[in-house]
Amino acid sequence: MARTSYQKLYFEGMAKHINAQFDNVHDKLDEIIEHQKETNGRVTKLEKDTVVFRWIHRHPVPTVIILAILTAGIIALGYLFGYEYLIKLIV
């Protein structure tokens, strides 16, 4: 009999925990829906966080030119100062 009451308490606790998790999910979903209505479906925080990646995606040619210039600069500094010095400077 004690085992049955223990199992009952265990499953009741699990059910309460699962219901609480669903409540959290529903609250978060309501927040997302409200934010979507306020911002007309745009995820503004995500857009702010990924501004560099979006610029790279929209401008591939300038990106390649900038990367080539940076690479050439690193190679030139390596020749001038020695690669060991650059590695020590970075690390």
PyMOL Python script that loads the backbone (N, CA, C, O; Angstrom):
from pymol import cmd

cmd.read_pdbstr("""\
ATOM      1  N   MET A   1       0.822  -1.192   0.000  1.00  0.00           N
ATOM      2  CA  MET A   1       0.000   0.000   0.000  1.00  0.00           C
ATOM      3  C   MET A   1       0.865   1.254   0.000  1.00  0.00           C
ATOM      4  O   MET A   1       0.544   2.233  -0.674  1.00  0.00           O
ATOM      5  N   ALA A   2       1.962   1.226   0.755  1.00  0.00           N
ATOM      6  CA  ALA A   2       2.847   2.382   0.818  1.00  0.00           C
ATOM      7  C   ALA A   2       3.490   2.637  -0.537  1.00  0.00           C
ATOM      8  O   ALA A   2       3.708   3.786  -0.922  1.00  0.00           O
ATOM      9  N   ARG A   3       3.791   1.568  -1.254  1.00  0.00           N
ATOM     10  CA  ARG A   3       4.408   1.712  -2.564  1.00  0.00           C
ATOM     11  C   ARG A   3       3.444   2.380  -3.537  1.00  0.00           C
ATOM     12  O   ARG A   3       3.867   3.206  -4.346  1.00  0.00           O
ATOM     13  N   THR A   4       2.195   2.051  -3.478  1.00  0.00           N
ATOM     14  CA  THR A   4       1.207   2.646  -4.363  1.00  0.00           C
ATOM     15  C   THR A   4       1.051   4.133  -4.068  1.00  0.00           C
ATOM     16  O   THR A   4       0.945   4.932  -4.999  1.00  0.00           O
ATOM     17  N   SER A   5       1.035   4.514  -2.815  1.00  0.00           N
ATOM     18  CA  SER A   5       0.906   5.937  -2.480  1.00  0.00           C
ATOM     19  C   SER A   5       2.170   6.690  -2.899  1.00  0.00           C
ATOM     20  O   SER A   5       2.094   7.842  -3.328  1.00  0.00           O
ATOM     21  N   TYR A   6       3.343   6.036  -2.776  1.00  0.00           N
ATOM     22  CA  TYR A   6       4.586   6.658  -3.218  1.00  0.00           C
ATOM     23  C   TYR A   6       4.545   6.895  -4.725  1.00  0.00           C
ATOM     24  O   TYR A   6       4.909   7.973  -5.195  1.00  0.00           O
ATOM     25  N   GLN A   7       4.106   5.901  -5.476  1.00  0.00           N
ATOM     26  CA  GLN A   7       4.009   6.042  -6.932  1.00  0.00           C
ATOM     27  C   GLN A   7       3.009   7.136  -7.299  1.00  0.00           C
ATOM     28  O   GLN A   7       3.233   7.914  -8.227  1.00  0.00           O
ATOM     29  N   LYS A   8       1.912   7.183  -6.564  1.00  0.00           N
ATOM     30  CA  LYS A   8       0.908   8.204  -6.829  1.00  0.00           C
ATOM     31  C   LYS A   8       1.484   9.597  -6.600  1.00  0.00           C
ATOM     32  O   LYS A   8       1.287  10.496  -7.418  1.00  0.00           O
ATOM     33  N   LEU A   9       2.202   9.778  -5.475  1.00  0.00           N
ATOM     34  CA  LEU A   9       2.834  11.064  -5.202  1.00  0.00           C
ATOM     35  C   LEU A   9       3.882  11.405  -6.261  1.00  0.00           C
ATOM     36  O   LEU A   9       3.996  12.554  -6.688  1.00  0.00           O
ATOM     37  N   TYR A  10       4.646  10.393  -6.678  1.00  0.00           N
ATOM     38  CA  TYR A  10       5.681  10.602  -7.675  1.00  0.00           C
ATOM     39  C   TYR A  10       5.071  11.090  -8.989  1.00  0.00           C
ATOM     40  O   TYR A  10       5.533  12.076  -9.565  1.00  0.00           O
ATOM     41  N   PHE A  11       4.045  10.405  -9.452  1.00  0.00           N
ATOM     42  CA  PHE A  11       3.427  10.785 -10.717  1.00  0.00           C
ATOM     43  C   PHE A  11       2.668  12.108 -10.620  1.00  0.00           C
ATOM     44  O   PHE A  11       2.603  12.859 -11.593  1.00  0.00           O
ATOM     45  N   GLU A  12       2.099  12.391  -9.460  1.00  0.00           N
ATOM     46  CA  GLU A  12       1.456  13.690  -9.279  1.00  0.00           C
ATOM     47  C   GLU A  12       2.491  14.810  -9.349  1.00  0.00           C
ATOM     48  O   GLU A  12       2.246  15.856  -9.951  1.00  0.00           O
ATOM     49  N   GLY A  13       3.654  14.583  -8.726  1.00  0.00           N
ATOM     50  CA  GLY A  13       4.726  15.569  -8.794  1.00  0.00           C
ATOM     51  C   GLY A  13       5.226  15.767 -10.220  1.00  0.00           C
ATOM     52  O   GLY A  13       5.478  16.892 -10.651  1.00  0.00           O
ATOM     53  N   MET A  14       5.366  14.663 -10.942  1.00  0.00           N
ATOM     54  CA  MET A  14       5.802  14.767 -12.340  1.00  0.00           C
ATOM     55  C   MET A  14       4.772  15.524 -13.170  1.00  0.00           C
ATOM     56  O   MET A  14       5.132  16.351 -14.007  1.00  0.00           O
ATOM     57  N   ALA A  15       3.503  15.244 -12.942  1.00  0.00           N
ATOM     58  CA  ALA A  15       2.447  15.917 -13.698  1.00  0.00           C
ATOM     59  C   ALA A  15       2.452  17.412 -13.406  1.00  0.00           C
ATOM     60  O   ALA A  15       2.271  18.222 -14.315  1.00  0.00           O
ATOM     61  N   LYS A  16       2.657  17.785 -12.144  1.00  0.00           N
ATOM     62  CA  LYS A  16       2.726  19.209 -11.807  1.00  0.00           C
ATOM     63  C   LYS A  16       3.922  19.870 -12.470  1.00  0.00           C
ATOM     64  O   LYS A  16       3.822  20.994 -12.964  1.00  0.00           O
ATOM     65  N   HIS A  17       5.056  19.175 -12.484  1.00  0.00           N
ATOM     66  CA  HIS A  17       6.252  19.717 -13.119  1.00  0.00           C
ATOM     67  C   HIS A  17       6.046  19.892 -14.625  1.00  0.00           C
ATOM     68  O   HIS A  17       6.419  20.920 -15.189  1.00  0.00           O
ATOM     69  N   ILE A  18       5.460  18.900 -15.265  1.00  0.00           N
ATOM     70  CA  ILE A  18       5.210  18.990 -16.708  1.00  0.00           C
ATOM     71  C   ILE A  18       4.223  20.112 -17.006  1.00  0.00           C
ATOM     72  O   ILE A  18       4.408  20.856 -17.968  1.00  0.00           O
ATOM     73  N   ASN A  19       3.178  20.243 -16.195  1.00  0.00           N
ATOM     74  CA  ASN A  19       2.215  21.326 -16.398  1.00  0.00           C
ATOM     75  C   ASN A  19       2.883  22.691 -16.223  1.00  0.00           C
ATOM     76  O   ASN A  19       2.579  23.633 -16.955  1.00  0.00           O
ATOM     77  N   ALA A  20       3.792  22.793 -15.252  1.00  0.00           N
ATOM     78  CA  ALA A  20       4.505  24.058 -15.057  1.00  0.00           C
ATOM     79  C   ALA A  20       5.382  24.377 -16.260  1.00  0.00           C
ATOM     80  O   ALA A  20       5.488  25.533 -16.670  1.00  0.00           O
ATOM     81  N   GLN A  21       6.007  23.354 -16.822  1.00  0.00           N
ATOM     82  CA  GLN A  21       6.828  23.569 -18.014  1.00  0.00           C
ATOM     83  C   GLN A  21       5.968  24.031 -19.180  1.00  0.00           C
ATOM     84  O   GLN A  21       6.368  24.930 -19.920  1.00  0.00           O
ATOM     85  N   PHE A  22       4.813  23.443 -19.355  1.00  0.00           N
ATOM     86  CA  PHE A  22       3.909  23.879 -20.420  1.00  0.00           C
ATOM     87  C   PHE A  22       3.451  25.316 -20.194  1.00  0.00           C
ATOM     88  O   PHE A  22       3.327  26.090 -21.143  1.00  0.00           O
ATOM     89  N   ASP A  23       3.199  25.669 -18.936  1.00  0.00           N
ATOM     90  CA  ASP A  23       2.825  27.054 -18.635  1.00  0.00           C
ATOM     91  C   ASP A  23       3.940  28.012 -19.031  1.00  0.00           C
ATOM     92  O   ASP A  23       3.676  29.081 -19.582  1.00  0.00           O
ATOM     93  N   ASN A  24       5.203  27.629 -18.749  1.00  0.00           N
ATOM     94  CA  ASN A  24       6.341  28.455 -19.140  1.00  0.00           C
ATOM     95  C   ASN A  24       6.425  28.602 -20.647  1.00  0.00           C
ATOM     96  O   ASN A  24       6.688  29.692 -21.157  1.00  0.00           O
ATOM     97  N   VAL A  25       6.202  27.504 -21.361  1.00  0.00           N
ATOM     98  CA  VAL A  25       6.249  27.544 -22.829  1.00  0.00           C
ATOM     99  C   VAL A  25       5.146  28.450 -23.364  1.00  0.00           C
ATOM    100  O   VAL A  25       5.379  29.241 -24.278  1.00  0.00           O
ATOM    101  N   HIS A  26       3.959  28.338 -22.804  1.00  0.00           N
ATOM    102  CA  HIS A  26       2.848  29.172 -23.267  1.00  0.00           C
ATOM    103  C   HIS A  26       3.112  30.650 -22.970  1.00  0.00           C
ATOM    104  O   HIS A  26       2.795  31.512 -23.789  1.00  0.00           O
ATOM    105  N   ASP A  27       3.686  30.944 -21.810  1.00  0.00           N
ATOM    106  CA  ASP A  27       4.021  32.339 -21.497  1.00  0.00           C
ATOM    107  C   ASP A  27       5.041  32.890 -22.476  1.00  0.00           C
ATOM    108  O   ASP A  27       4.896  34.010 -22.964  1.00  0.00           O
ATOM    109  N   LYS A  28       6.076  32.105 -22.765  1.00  0.00           N
ATOM    110  CA  LYS A  28       7.106  32.547 -23.707  1.00  0.00           C
ATOM    111  C   LYS A  28       6.514  32.718 -25.103  1.00  0.00           C
ATOM    112  O   LYS A  28       6.856  33.668 -25.807  1.00  0.00           O
ATOM    113  N   LEU A  29       5.640  31.818 -25.504  1.00  0.00           N
ATOM    114  CA  LEU A  29       4.991  31.925 -26.807  1.00  0.00           C
ATOM    115  C   LEU A  29       4.138  33.186 -26.881  1.00  0.00           C
ATOM    116  O   LEU A  29       4.113  33.857 -27.913  1.00  0.00           O
ATOM    117  N   ASP A  30       3.443  33.511 -25.801  1.00  0.00           N
ATOM    118  CA  ASP A  30       2.657  34.743 -25.776  1.00  0.00           C
ATOM    119  C   ASP A  30       3.552  35.970 -25.916  1.00  0.00           C
ATOM    120  O   ASP A  30       3.194  36.930 -26.598  1.00  0.00           O
ATOM    121  N   GLU A  31       4.736  35.936 -25.257  1.00  0.00           N
ATOM    122  CA  GLU A  31       5.678  37.051 -25.386  1.00  0.00           C
ATOM    123  C   GLU A  31       6.168  37.182 -26.823  1.00  0.00           C
ATOM    124  O   GLU A  31       6.277  38.293 -27.342  1.00  0.00           O
ATOM    125  N   ILE A  32       6.461  36.069 -27.461  1.00  0.00           N
ATOM    126  CA  ILE A  32       6.939  36.092 -28.848  1.00  0.00           C
ATOM    127  C   ILE A  32       5.864  36.636 -29.774  1.00  0.00           C
ATOM    128  O   ILE A  32       6.155  37.443 -30.658  1.00  0.00           O
ATOM    129  N   ILE A  33       4.642  36.209 -29.583  1.00  0.00           N
ATOM    130  CA  ILE A  33       3.543  36.687 -30.422  1.00  0.00           C
ATOM    131  C   ILE A  33       3.339  38.183 -30.229  1.00  0.00           C
ATOM    132  O   ILE A  33       3.128  38.909 -31.200  1.00  0.00           O
ATOM    133  N   GLU A  34       3.398  38.650 -28.984  1.00  0.00           N
ATOM    134  CA  GLU A  34       3.246  40.084 -28.714  1.00  0.00           C
ATOM    135  C   GLU A  34       4.384  40.878 -29.351  1.00  0.00           C
ATOM    136  O   GLU A  34       4.155  41.940 -29.930  1.00  0.00           O
ATOM    137  N   HIS A  35       5.597  40.371 -29.244  1.00  0.00           N
ATOM    138  CA  HIS A  35       6.749  41.051 -29.854  1.00  0.00           C
ATOM    139  C   HIS A  35       6.611  41.081 -31.376  1.00  0.00           C
ATOM    140  O   HIS A  35       6.974  42.064 -32.022  1.00  0.00           O
ATOM    141  N   GLN A  36       6.092  40.012 -31.931  1.00  0.00           N
ATOM    142  CA  GLN A  36       5.894  39.958 -33.380  1.00  0.00           C
ATOM    143  C   GLN A  36       4.872  41.004 -33.816  1.00  0.00           C
ATOM    144  O   GLN A  36       5.043  41.646 -34.852  1.00  0.00           O
ATOM    145  N   LYS A  37       3.824  41.174 -33.037  1.00  0.00           N
ATOM    146  CA  LYS A  37       2.823  42.188 -33.375  1.00  0.00           C
ATOM    147  C   LYS A  37       3.410  43.591 -33.270  1.00  0.00           C
ATOM    148  O   LYS A  37       3.112  44.457 -34.092  1.00  0.00           O
ATOM    149  N   GLU A  38       4.247  43.812 -32.254  1.00  0.00           N
ATOM    150  CA  GLU A  38       4.835  45.139 -32.060  1.00  0.00           C
ATOM    151  C   GLU A  38       5.838  45.489 -33.145  1.00  0.00           C
ATOM    152  O   GLU A  38       5.934  46.647 -33.551  1.00  0.00           O
ATOM    153  N   THR A  39       6.586  44.503 -33.619  1.00  0.00           N
ATOM    154  CA  THR A  39       7.667  44.777 -34.573  1.00  0.00           C
ATOM    155  C   THR A  39       7.324  44.364 -35.994  1.00  0.00           C
ATOM    156  O   THR A  39       8.200  44.338 -36.858  1.00  0.00           O
ATOM    157  N   ASN A  40       6.078  44.045 -36.244  1.00  0.00           N
ATOM    158  CA  ASN A  40       5.619  43.658 -37.574  1.00  0.00           C
ATOM    159  C   ASN A  40       6.364  42.417 -38.073  1.00  0.00           C
ATOM    160  O   ASN A  40       6.700  42.325 -39.253  1.00  0.00           O
ATOM    161  N   GLY A  41       6.616  41.478 -37.183  1.00  0.00           N
ATOM    162  CA  GLY A  41       7.219  40.214 -37.569  1.00  0.00           C
ATOM    163  C   GLY A  41       8.725  40.225 -37.661  1.00  0.00           C
ATOM    164  O   GLY A  41       9.318  39.202 -38.002  1.00  0.00           O
ATOM    165  N   ARG A  42       9.370  41.346 -37.370  1.00  0.00           N
ATOM    166  CA  ARG A  42      10.827  41.418 -37.461  1.00  0.00           C
ATOM    167  C   ARG A  42      11.444  41.080 -36.114  1.00  0.00           C
ATOM    168  O   ARG A  42      10.922  41.452 -35.063  1.00  0.00           O
ATOM    169  N   VAL A  43      12.547  40.381 -36.163  1.00  0.00           N
ATOM    170  CA  VAL A  43      13.263  40.012 -34.948  1.00  0.00           C
ATOM    171  C   VAL A  43      14.410  41.007 -34.799  1.00  0.00           C
ATOM    172  O   VAL A  43      15.524  40.755 -35.258  1.00  0.00           O
ATOM    173  N   THR A  44      14.130  42.128 -34.161  1.00  0.00           N
ATOM    174  CA  THR A  44      15.074  43.239 -34.142  1.00  0.00           C
ATOM    175  C   THR A  44      16.347  42.913 -33.366  1.00  0.00           C
ATOM    176  O   THR A  44      17.431  43.310 -33.792  1.00  0.00           O
ATOM    177  N   LYS A  45      16.253  42.214 -32.257  1.00  0.00           N
ATOM    178  CA  LYS A  45      17.450  41.891 -31.487  1.00  0.00           C
ATOM    179  C   LYS A  45      18.372  40.996 -32.299  1.00  0.00           C
ATOM    180  O   LYS A  45      19.586  41.198 -32.311  1.00  0.00           O
ATOM    181  N   LEU A  46      17.808  40.020 -32.970  1.00  0.00           N
ATOM    182  CA  LEU A  46      18.614  39.130 -33.796  1.00  0.00           C
ATOM    183  C   LEU A  46      19.242  39.891 -34.955  1.00  0.00           C
ATOM    184  O   LEU A  46      20.381  39.612 -35.327  1.00  0.00           O
ATOM    185  N   GLU A  47      18.528  40.835 -35.524  1.00  0.00           N
ATOM    186  CA  GLU A  47      19.079  41.634 -36.614  1.00  0.00           C
ATOM    187  C   GLU A  47      20.251  42.476 -36.136  1.00  0.00           C
ATOM    188  O   GLU A  47      21.231  42.638 -36.864  1.00  0.00           O
ATOM    189  N   LYS A  48      20.168  43.013 -34.928  1.00  0.00           N
ATOM    190  CA  LYS A  48      21.277  43.802 -34.382  1.00  0.00           C
ATOM    191  C   LYS A  48      22.495  42.934 -34.130  1.00  0.00           C
ATOM    192  O   LYS A  48      23.626  43.369 -34.343  1.00  0.00           O
ATOM    193  N   ASP A  49      22.270  41.710 -33.679  1.00  0.00           N
ATOM    194  CA  ASP A  49      23.387  40.817 -33.370  1.00  0.00           C
ATOM    195  C   ASP A  49      24.096  40.311 -34.616  1.00  0.00           C
ATOM    196  O   ASP A  49      25.274  39.960 -34.545  1.00  0.00           O
ATOM    197  N   THR A  50      23.421  40.263 -35.740  1.00  0.00           N
ATOM    198  CA  THR A  50      24.002  39.665 -36.942  1.00  0.00           C
ATOM    199  C   THR A  50      24.241  40.675 -38.048  1.00  0.00           C
ATOM    200  O   THR A  50      24.258  40.300 -39.221  1.00  0.00           O
ATOM    201  N   VAL A  51      24.425  41.944 -37.711  1.00  0.00           N
ATOM    202  CA  VAL A  51      24.571  42.975 -38.732  1.00  0.00           C
ATOM    203  C   VAL A  51      25.806  42.741 -39.603  1.00  0.00           C
ATOM    204  O   VAL A  51      25.757  42.979 -40.809  1.00  0.00           O
ATOM    205  N   VAL A  52      26.912  42.278 -39.014  1.00  0.00           N
ATOM    206  CA  VAL A  52      28.127  42.051 -39.790  1.00  0.00           C
ATOM    207  C   VAL A  52      27.926  40.900 -40.773  1.00  0.00           C
ATOM    208  O   VAL A  52      28.315  41.001 -41.937  1.00  0.00           O
ATOM    209  N   PHE A  53      27.328  39.822 -40.314  1.00  0.00           N
ATOM    210  CA  PHE A  53      27.129  38.667 -41.183  1.00  0.00           C
ATOM    211  C   PHE A  53      26.160  38.987 -42.321  1.00  0.00           C
ATOM    212  O   PHE A  53      26.337  38.523 -43.447  1.00  0.00           O
ATOM    213  N   ARG A  54      25.147  39.773 -42.020  1.00  0.00           N
ATOM    214  CA  ARG A  54      24.216  40.154 -43.091  1.00  0.00           C
ATOM    215  C   ARG A  54      24.903  41.050 -44.106  1.00  0.00           C
ATOM    216  O   ARG A  54      24.630  40.935 -45.301  1.00  0.00           O
ATOM    217  N   TRP A  55      25.800  41.952 -43.662  1.00  0.00           N
ATOM    218  CA  TRP A  55      26.524  42.815 -44.588  1.00  0.00           C
ATOM    219  C   TRP A  55      27.443  41.978 -45.476  1.00  0.00           C
ATOM    220  O   TRP A  55      27.524  42.211 -46.682  1.00  0.00           O
ATOM    221  N   ILE A  56      28.132  41.007 -44.884  1.00  0.00           N
ATOM    222  CA  ILE A  56      29.011  40.125 -45.662  1.00  0.00           C
ATOM    223  C   ILE A  56      28.215  39.362 -46.704  1.00  0.00           C
ATOM    224  O   ILE A  56      28.659  39.204 -47.841  1.00  0.00           O
ATOM    225  N   HIS A  57      27.042  38.891 -46.317  1.00  0.00           N
ATOM    226  CA  HIS A  57      26.212  38.136 -47.259  1.00  0.00           C
ATOM    227  C   HIS A  57      25.728  39.018 -48.411  1.00  0.00           C
ATOM    228  O   HIS A  57      25.638  38.554 -49.547  1.00  0.00           O
ATOM    229  N   ARG A  58      25.421  40.263 -48.134  1.00  0.00           N
ATOM    230  CA  ARG A  58      24.913  41.175 -49.166  1.00  0.00           C
ATOM    231  C   ARG A  58      26.013  41.750 -50.035  1.00  0.00           C
ATOM    232  O   ARG A  58      25.741  42.146 -51.169  1.00  0.00           O
ATOM    233  N   HIS A  59      27.261  41.814 -49.545  1.00  0.00           N
ATOM    234  CA  HIS A  59      28.362  42.427 -50.279  1.00  0.00           C
ATOM    235  C   HIS A  59      29.541  41.458 -50.363  1.00  0.00           C
ATOM    236  O   HIS A  59      30.529  41.646 -49.654  1.00  0.00           O
ATOM    237  N   PRO A  60      29.467  40.438 -51.201  1.00  0.00           N
ATOM    238  CA  PRO A  60      30.545  39.446 -51.225  1.00  0.00           C
ATOM    239  C   PRO A  60      31.857  39.977 -51.820  1.00  0.00           C
ATOM    240  O   PRO A  60      32.933  39.605 -51.350  1.00  0.00           O
ATOM    241  N   VAL A  61      31.787  40.836 -52.842  1.00  0.00           N
ATOM    242  CA  VAL A  61      33.016  41.320 -53.487  1.00  0.00           C
ATOM    243  C   VAL A  61      33.832  42.207 -52.547  1.00  0.00           C
ATOM    244  O   VAL A  61      35.029  41.966 -52.397  1.00  0.00           O
ATOM    245  N   PRO A  62      33.244  43.221 -51.908  1.00  0.00           N
ATOM    246  CA  PRO A  62      34.046  44.002 -50.951  1.00  0.00           C
ATOM    247  C   PRO A  62      34.584  43.161 -49.799  1.00  0.00           C
ATOM    248  O   PRO A  62      35.663  43.440 -49.275  1.00  0.00           O
ATOM    249  N   THR A  63      33.845  42.147 -49.410  1.00  0.00           N
ATOM    250  CA  THR A  63      34.309  41.274 -48.337  1.00  0.00           C
ATOM    251  C   THR A  63      35.578  40.551 -48.746  1.00  0.00           C
ATOM    252  O   THR A  63      36.525  40.463 -47.965  1.00  0.00           O
ATOM    253  N   VAL A  64      35.603  40.034 -49.964  1.00  0.00           N
ATOM    254  CA  VAL A  64      36.790  39.333 -50.454  1.00  0.00           C
ATOM    255  C   VAL A  64      37.966  40.302 -50.550  1.00  0.00           C
ATOM    256  O   VAL A  64      39.093  39.937 -50.215  1.00  0.00           O
ATOM    257  N   ILE A  65      37.723  41.516 -50.996  1.00  0.00           N
ATOM    258  CA  ILE A  65      38.799  42.515 -51.102  1.00  0.00           C
ATOM    259  C   ILE A  65      39.341  42.856 -49.719  1.00  0.00           C
ATOM    260  O   ILE A  65      40.555  42.931 -49.529  1.00  0.00           O
ATOM    261  N   ILE A  66      38.455  43.060 -48.760  1.00  0.00           N
ATOM    262  CA  ILE A  66      38.893  43.380 -47.393  1.00  0.00           C
ATOM    263  C   ILE A  66      39.700  42.223 -46.804  1.00  0.00           C
ATOM    264  O   ILE A  66      40.733  42.444 -46.172  1.00  0.00           O
ATOM    265  N   LEU A  67      39.232  40.994 -47.009  1.00  0.00           N
ATOM    266  CA  LEU A  67      39.969  39.844 -46.487  1.00  0.00           C
ATOM    267  C   LEU A  67      41.327  39.701 -47.161  1.00  0.00           C
ATOM    268  O   LEU A  67      42.302  39.326 -46.510  1.00  0.00           O
ATOM    269  N   ALA A  68      41.405  39.994 -48.458  1.00  0.00           N
ATOM    270  CA  ALA A  68      42.689  39.915 -49.163  1.00  0.00           C
ATOM    271  C   ALA A  68      43.662  40.964 -48.628  1.00  0.00           C
ATOM    272  O   ALA A  68      44.845  40.677 -48.443  1.00  0.00           O
ATOM    273  N   ILE A  69      43.173  42.169 -48.382  1.00  0.00           N
ATOM    274  CA  ILE A  69      44.037  43.230 -47.839  1.00  0.00           C
ATOM    275  C   ILE A  69      44.522  42.864 -46.439  1.00  0.00           C
ATOM    276  O   ILE A  69      45.694  43.063 -46.119  1.00  0.00           O
ATOM    277  N   LEU A  70      43.632  42.333 -45.604  1.00  0.00           N
ATOM    278  CA  LEU A  70      44.032  41.922 -44.256  1.00  0.00           C
ATOM    279  C   LEU A  70      45.057  40.789 -44.302  1.00  0.00           C
ATOM    280  O   LEU A  70      46.026  40.788 -43.543  1.00  0.00           O
ATOM    281  N   THR A  71      44.840  39.840 -45.186  1.00  0.00           N
ATOM    282  CA  THR A  71      45.786  38.728 -45.321  1.00  0.00           C
ATOM    283  C   THR A  71      47.142  39.230 -45.786  1.00  0.00           C
ATOM    284  O   THR A  71      48.172  38.811 -45.258  1.00  0.00           O
ATOM    285  N   ALA A  72      47.156  40.135 -46.781  1.00  0.00           N
ATOM    286  CA  ALA A  72      48.415  40.694 -47.265  1.00  0.00           C
ATOM    287  C   ALA A  72      49.118  41.476 -46.157  1.00  0.00           C
ATOM    288  O   ALA A  72      50.342  41.421 -46.044  1.00  0.00           O
ATOM    289  N   GLY A  73      48.368  42.191 -45.352  1.00  0.00           N
ATOM    290  CA  GLY A  73      48.948  42.936 -44.241  1.00  0.00           C
ATOM    291  C   GLY A  73      49.574  42.023 -43.205  1.00  0.00           C
ATOM    292  O   GLY A  73      50.650  42.315 -42.684  1.00  0.00           O
ATOM    293  N   ILE A  74      48.908  40.924 -42.906  1.00  0.00           N
ATOM    294  CA  ILE A  74      49.457  39.973 -41.932  1.00  0.00           C
ATOM    295  C   ILE A  74      50.732  39.342 -42.471  1.00  0.00           C
ATOM    296  O   ILE A  74      51.700  39.172 -41.729  1.00  0.00           O
ATOM    297  N   ILE A  75      50.744  38.993 -43.756  1.00  0.00           N
ATOM    298  CA  ILE A  75      51.949  38.417 -44.358  1.00  0.00           C
ATOM    299  C   ILE A  75      53.085  39.435 -44.348  1.00  0.00           C
ATOM    300  O   ILE A  75      54.228  39.086 -44.054  1.00  0.00           O
ATOM    301  N   ALA A  76      52.776  40.691 -44.669  1.00  0.00           N
ATOM    302  CA  ALA A  76      53.807  41.733 -44.667  1.00  0.00           C
ATOM    303  C   ALA A  76      54.365  41.937 -43.260  1.00  0.00           C
ATOM    304  O   ALA A  76      55.577  42.068 -43.090  1.00  0.00           O
ATOM    305  N   LEU A  77      53.500  41.966 -42.259  1.00  0.00           N
ATOM    306  CA  LEU A  77      53.977  42.094 -40.875  1.00  0.00           C
ATOM    307  C   LEU A  77      54.812  40.888 -40.470  1.00  0.00           C
ATOM    308  O   LEU A  77      55.773  41.013 -39.712  1.00  0.00           O
ATOM    309  N   GLY A  78      54.441  39.727 -40.977  1.00  0.00           N
ATOM    310  CA  GLY A  78      55.217  38.527 -40.693  1.00  0.00           C
ATOM    311  C   GLY A  78      56.619  38.626 -41.266  1.00  0.00           C
ATOM    312  O   GLY A  78      57.582  38.218 -40.615  1.00  0.00           O
ATOM    313  N   TYR A  79      56.749  39.158 -42.466  1.00  0.00           N
ATOM    314  CA  TYR A  79      58.072  39.337 -43.062  1.00  0.00           C
ATOM    315  C   TYR A  79      58.872  40.401 -42.319  1.00  0.00           C
ATOM    316  O   TYR A  79      60.076  40.244 -42.118  1.00  0.00           O
ATOM    317  N   LEU A  80      58.212  41.480 -41.911  1.00  0.00           N
ATOM    318  CA  LEU A  80      58.927  42.568 -41.238  1.00  0.00           C
ATOM    319  C   LEU A  80      59.399  42.189 -39.834  1.00  0.00           C
ATOM    320  O   LEU A  80      60.559  42.407 -39.486  1.00  0.00           O
ATOM    321  N   PHE A  81      58.516  41.633 -39.046  1.00  0.00           N
ATOM    322  CA  PHE A  81      58.826  41.381 -37.641  1.00  0.00           C
ATOM    323  C   PHE A  81      59.163  39.929 -37.336  1.00  0.00           C
ATOM    324  O   PHE A  81      59.691  39.634 -36.264  1.00  0.00           O
ATOM    325  N   GLY A  82      58.877  39.046 -38.231  1.00  0.00           N
ATOM    326  CA  GLY A  82      59.063  37.620 -37.978  1.00  0.00           C
ATOM    327  C   GLY A  82      57.788  37.018 -37.421  1.00  0.00           C
ATOM    328  O   GLY A  82      57.094  37.632 -36.611  1.00  0.00           O
ATOM    329  N   TYR A  83      57.498  35.833 -37.859  1.00  0.00           N
ATOM    330  CA  TYR A  83      56.241  35.196 -37.468  1.00  0.00           C
ATOM    331  C   TYR A  83      56.234  34.810 -35.993  1.00  0.00           C
ATOM    332  O   TYR A  83      55.176  34.797 -35.363  1.00  0.00           O
ATOM    333  N   GLU A  84      57.399  34.497 -35.437  1.00  0.00           N
ATOM    334  CA  GLU A  84      57.449  34.156 -34.015  1.00  0.00           C
ATOM    335  C   GLU A  84      57.015  35.337 -33.153  1.00  0.00           C
ATOM    336  O   GLU A  84      56.301  35.167 -32.164  1.00  0.00           O
ATOM    337  N   TYR A  85      57.456  36.544 -33.542  1.00  0.00           N
ATOM    338  CA  TYR A  85      57.063  37.748 -32.805  1.00  0.00           C
ATOM    339  C   TYR A  85      55.555  37.955 -32.883  1.00  0.00           C
ATOM    340  O   TYR A  85      54.922  38.299 -31.884  1.00  0.00           O
ATOM    341  N   LEU A  86      54.979  37.750 -34.060  1.00  0.00           N
ATOM    342  CA  LEU A  86      53.516  37.914 -34.214  1.00  0.00           C
ATOM    343  C   LEU A  86      52.749  36.899 -33.382  1.00  0.00           C
ATOM    344  O   LEU A  86      51.729  37.217 -32.771  1.00  0.00           O
ATOM    345  N   ILE A  87      53.255  35.679 -33.369  1.00  0.00           N
ATOM    346  CA  ILE A  87      52.571  34.641 -32.582  1.00  0.00           C
ATOM    347  C   ILE A  87      52.637  34.988 -31.087  1.00  0.00           C
ATOM    348  O   ILE A  87      51.649  34.833 -30.369  1.00  0.00           O
ATOM    349  N   LYS A  88      53.805  35.457 -30.622  1.00  0.00           N
ATOM    350  CA  LYS A  88      53.918  35.852 -29.220  1.00  0.00           C
ATOM    351  C   LYS A  88      53.024  37.044 -28.909  1.00  0.00           C
ATOM    352  O   LYS A  88      52.461  37.141 -27.818  1.00  0.00           O
ATOM    353  N   LEU A  89      52.897  37.955 -29.877  1.00  0.00           N
ATOM    354  CA  LEU A  89      52.046  39.114 -29.690  1.00  0.00           C
ATOM    355  C   LEU A  89      50.577  38.729 -29.575  1.00  0.00           C
ATOM    356  O   LEU A  89      49.837  39.294 -28.769  1.00  0.00           O
ATOM    357  N   ILE A  90      50.167  37.770 -30.381  1.00  0.00           N
ATOM    358  CA  ILE A  90      48.763  37.313 -30.371  1.00  0.00           C
ATOM    359  C   ILE A  90      48.473  36.514 -29.108  1.00  0.00           C
ATOM    360  O   ILE A  90      47.450  36.720 -28.455  1.00  0.00           O
ATOM    361  N   VAL A  91      49.362  35.619 -28.774  1.00  0.00           N
ATOM    362  CA  VAL A  91      49.136  34.736 -27.629  1.00  0.00           C
ATOM    363  C   VAL A  91      49.512  35.472 -26.388  1.00  0.00           C
ATOM    364  O   VAL A  91      49.405  34.927 -25.290  1.00  0.00           O
TER     365      VAL A  91
END
""", "prot")
cmd.dss("prot")
cmd.show_as("cartoon", "prot")
cmd.util.cbc("prot")
cmd.orient("prot")
